[in-house]
Amino acid sequence: MTARYGVRFVSLGYLAVILIAPVGLIFWRAFEHGLHPFWAAISSPDAVHALKLTVEITAIVVPLNTAFGILCAIAIVRHRLPGMGLVNALVDLPLALSPVVVGLALYLLYGRDGWFGHWLLGHGVQVLFALPAMVLATTFVSLPFVVREVVPVLREIGTQQEEAAATLGASAVTTFRRITLPAIRWAIAYGVVLTTARSLGEFGAVSIVSGGIAGRTQTLTQYVQASYENFDQTGAYAASVLLALLAITTLLLMTVVKRGDRST
Amino acid sequence: MAIEARNVTKRFGEFVALDDVSVSVESGSLTGLLGPSGSGKSTLLRVIAGLEAPDAGEVFISGKEATALAPQKRGVGFVFQHYAPFTHMTVWDNIAFGLTIRRRKKEEIEARVHELLELVQLKGLGKRFPSQLSGGQRQRMALARALAAEPEVLLLDEPFGALDARVRKELREWLLRLHDEMHVTTIFVTHDQEEALEVADNVVVMNNARVEQVAPPRELYDQPANPFVMSFVGPVNRIGETWVRPHDIEITHEPNGPAQEAQVDRIVRLGFEVRADLVRDDGERLHVQLTRNEAEVLELAAGDIVYVRTRVERTFSENGEPTRPVPA
């Protein structure tokens, strides 16, 4: 009995200190002077633009990484080709690499003198300090999540259901849609939640390639930093609360959808 | 011929799973693929279904060349060893799958699934999920699913392998009745010789990626083509170069012609069957099967000295060909 309470006490205490205290403090500070200053802060043009930009980047990155993540996972698990081990290892690279390094690499690649940047600029395409570079950076850092969630589930379900569908006359597309996809849907959902959260919160890589110009290339995380540095604490706290709410909403959405499903 | 495999070879890396295998299966028959594990029988079934592509050789289904045909287009029903149920679908949706993807009419699907649920004795369980079924029920659901689109050929991979002995026996009898009613050409894989002899009307014995013999059960047992078949389709005593079935040994209390002296080492009573382990005076161990009556008349007990004589013994030439059975 004592041991059980001990485990609870330690785990809850740890969560309280590491998770709840800082997040709670942010909420408290944001609403310290009531709703009005909070609302004023988040409805300023720069804040609204930063929110829109963050949502826009996330809306591009999440479908992209979901589609390619599923493809990569299928390639890794189902296609025993030489080189798949390397792909499997490469997928984890964004987790191991600091986002700042990613930002720097993109800077070198797409800068005026970079390999791609020189050619692209010559054709009138501005990547750096614009949406494309921010999307690239965010895609890079949030790439592993769908793959990492889907791979073990694909391994576990095996190939027999897919083979059974094939003998029953189902084409590869039908088999994927009717058999594989339903079996991995929760892994995908969880991967999407993690990808979304990571995209919303991305700071390091984006801050190097975006330029962070308020009202133009400033994401919500960069807005938080800029406000804080300009002694606009309410603005910083309010934007932080907004970020936290976006993430919590994503998590809640998944829980709600999952609860509505009977077969698992 | 409903199914024909000609000179099929299949390798997995270094391992040879099928080595120049040729088999033909008559339309409407119930054929057993019998062999120890690793003999290539499941691989042959998967090649026929199109789930594995052979490295060499051809497959014909209903007279049509099917070697390069995708499994979707072969018109075969396949039941997997572990049934491969679609876990996220109800029993009903599992069975209806082959029909829904063919975009059959709703009433037609409904009628067919009803009929199949009744056929496989799962009436009333259509709304359950596979995880809520017992092993035997899951097996029957997989069978109904495979039968739904009316395949020309039904392939069963170790259909009773994962079930307990009683359910196995029930399902065997049920499969036999089903085959009598439906007359769909059926091949099933098994490593259990008793199952093959009981259910199949033709048995293909495989070993080490090759076919050892193709024959009806009785012929297989009475005229095995080589020592492997002789020892695989039933218990056997090997004495030097001769092979004797345990029930072809006669035990008497009195010396009788060519009979040899032996001592009873152990007696096991299994209901109707009695098994006796004997040691002959030349040191050879013999397994003997008797009926309970025979054993009672002889009043056998461990330690008894008896006389044994073989009724039928077989010999095989050096290349494995049978030489005529000798009634001793």
Interface residues (C-beta under 8 A of the other chain):
Chain A: I157 Q160 Q161 E163 A164 A165 A166 T167 L168 G169 A170 S171 T174 R178 I179 P182 A183 S263 T264
Chain B: A49 G50 L51 A70 P71 Q72 K73 R74 V76 G77 F78 F80 H82 A84 P85 F86 T87 H88 M89 F97 G98 I101 R102 F129 A142 R145 A146 A148 A149
